[in-house]
Amino acid sequence: MAEVQDRGALKAIEETASWLELAVESGVLPAAKPASLLDEANPVAAILTTTDKKAKRSGG
């Protein structure tokens, strides 16, 4: 069950990062606004990816 929740959280983080990057690239947001959010999102995504991989290896 944790694996499914982690994947959902990872997907949400990836989608949020994509939308923030799109907003910056299109000029809707200045780059400084979402920069700190993206800086925080990347390590969280890495943690969730690692958790998901470990869960798959352990069969859970």
C-alpha positions as CSV (number, residue, x, y, z in Angstrom):
1,M,0.0,0.0,0.0
2,A,2.9,2.4,0.8
3,E,4.3,1.9,-2.7
4,V,1.0,3.1,-4.3
5,Q,0.9,6.1,-2.1
6,D,4.5,7.0,-2.8
7,R,3.9,6.8,-6.5
8,G,0.9,9.1,-6.2
9,A,2.9,11.6,-4.2
10,L,5.8,11.3,-6.7
11,K,3.4,11.9,-9.6
12,A,2.0,15.0,-7.8
13,I,5.4,16.5,-7.2
14,E,6.5,15.8,-10.8
15,E,3.3,17.4,-12.2
16,T,3.6,20.4,-9.9
17,A,7.3,20.9,-10.9
18,S,6.3,20.7,-14.6
19,W,3.5,23.3,-14.2
20,L,5.8,25.6,-12.3
21,E,8.5,25.3,-15.0
22,L,5.9,26.0,-17.7
23,A,4.7,29.0,-15.8
24,V,8.2,30.4,-15.6
25,E,9.0,29.6,-19.3
26,S,5.8,31.2,-20.5
27,G,6.5,34.4,-18.5
28,V,3.5,34.0,-16.2
29,L,5.7,33.8,-13.1
30,P,9.1,35.3,-12.5
31,A,11.8,32.7,-12.1
32,A,12.5,33.6,-8.5
33,K,9.0,32.8,-7.3
34,P,8.9,29.0,-7.8
35,A,12.7,28.5,-7.6
36,S,12.6,27.7,-3.9
37,L,9.7,25.3,-4.4
38,L,11.5,23.5,-7.2
39,D,14.6,23.4,-5.0
40,E,12.6,21.6,-2.3
41,A,10.6,19.4,-4.8
42,N,13.7,17.7,-6.3
43,P,15.0,16.1,-3.1
44,V,11.5,15.0,-2.1
45,A,11.1,13.4,-5.5
46,A,14.4,11.7,-5.1
47,I,13.4,10.3,-1.7
48,L,10.1,9.0,-3.0
49,T,11.8,7.4,-6.0
50,T,14.3,5.6,-3.7
51,T,11.4,4.5,-1.4
52,D,9.5,3.2,-4.4
53,K,12.5,1.2,-5.7
54,K,13.2,-0.3,-2.3
55,A,9.6,-1.3,-1.9
56,K,9.6,-3.0,-5.3
57,R,12.8,-4.9,-4.4
58,S,11.4,-6.1,-1.1
59,G,8.1,-7.1,-2.7
60,G,6.0,-4.5,-0.9
